[in-house]
Amino acid sequence: MGRAALAARKGHRLDGDDLRAEHRLRPLLAAAGWRLRSYTDEDDRYLALAVRDG
């Protein structure tokens, strides 16, 4: 289930502070030594695939 669908299901709306949003997730992973290789956020699925750097 994607972020927007999950938020709607719980009666919430997405906002820019969501840590699972690609623009927030990518730098957080990088700071921890990970690189975001693939990101999908569709109505029926959410997938963030990261690999360890180094």
TORKOL-4160 file (C-alpha; in steps of 0.2 Angstrom, whole numbers, padded with zeros to 4 digits, m for minus):
54
<pt num="1" X="0000" Y="0000" Z="0000"/>
<pt num="2" X="0007" Y="0017" Z="m0005"/>
<pt num="3" X="0010" Y="0032" Z="0007"/>
<pt num="4" X="m0005" Y="0042" Z="0001"/>
<pt num="5" X="m0017" Y="0027" Z="0002"/>
<pt num="6" X="m0011" Y="0022" Z="0019"/>
<pt num="7" X="m0013" Y="0040" Z="0025"/>
<pt num="8" X="m0031" Y="0041" Z="0018"/>
<pt num="9" X="m0035" Y="0025" Z="0026"/>
<pt num="10" X="m0030" Y="0032" Z="0043"/>
<pt num="11" X="m0039" Y="0048" Z="0040"/>
<pt num="12" X="m0023" Y="0058" Z="0037"/>
<pt num="13" X="m0015" Y="0068" Z="0023"/>
<pt num="14" X="0003" Y="0067" Z="0017"/>
<pt num="15" X="0014" Y="0082" Z="0021"/>
<pt num="16" X="0032" Y="0087" Z="0017"/>
<pt num="17" X="0038" Y="0081" Z="0034"/>
<pt num="18" X="0035" Y="0062" Z="0030"/>
<pt num="19" X="0052" Y="0053" Z="0032"/>
<pt num="20" X="0046" Y="0040" Z="0019"/>
<pt num="21" X="0045" Y="0053" Z="0005"/>
<pt num="22" X="0059" Y="0051" Z="m0007"/>
<pt num="23" X="0066" Y="0069" Z="m0005"/>
<pt num="24" X="0067" Y="0066" Z="0014"/>
<pt num="25" X="0073" Y="0047" Z="0014"/>
<pt num="26" X="0087" Y="0049" Z="0001"/>
<pt num="27" X="0098" Y="0061" Z="0012"/>
<pt num="28" X="0094" Y="0051" Z="0028"/>
<pt num="29" X="0100" Y="0035" Z="0021"/>
<pt num="30" X="0115" Y="0043" Z="0013"/>
<pt num="31" X="0120" Y="0050" Z="0031"/>
<pt num="32" X="0119" Y="0032" Z="0038"/>
<pt num="33" X="0130" Y="0025" Z="0024"/>
<pt num="34" X="0116" Y="0019" Z="0012"/>
<pt num="35" X="0111" Y="0023" Z="m0006"/>
<pt num="36" X="0094" Y="0023" Z="m0012"/>
<pt num="37" X="0094" Y="0012" Z="m0028"/>
<pt num="38" X="0075" Y="0012" Z="m0031"/>
<pt num="39" X="0060" Y="0021" Z="m0025"/>
<pt num="40" X="0041" Y="0017" Z="m0029"/>
<pt num="41" X="0027" Y="0025" Z="m0021"/>
<pt num="42" X="0011" Y="0020" Z="m0030"/>
<pt num="43" X="m0007" Y="0018" Z="m0024"/>
<pt num="44" X="m0005" Y="0000" Z="m0022"/>
<pt num="45" X="0013" Y="m0002" Z="m0016"/>
<pt num="46" X="0027" Y="0007" Z="m0008"/>
<pt num="47" X="0045" Y="0001" Z="m0010"/>
<pt num="48" X="0062" Y="0009" Z="m0005"/>
<pt num="49" X="0077" Y="m0002" Z="m0010"/>
<pt num="50" X="0093" Y="0004" Z="m0003"/>
<pt num="51" X="0111" Y="m0004" Z="m0003"/>
<pt num="52" X="0125" Y="m0001" Z="0009"/>
<pt num="53" X="0139" Y="0010" Z="0002"/>
<pt num="54" X="0157" Y="0004" Z="0004"/>
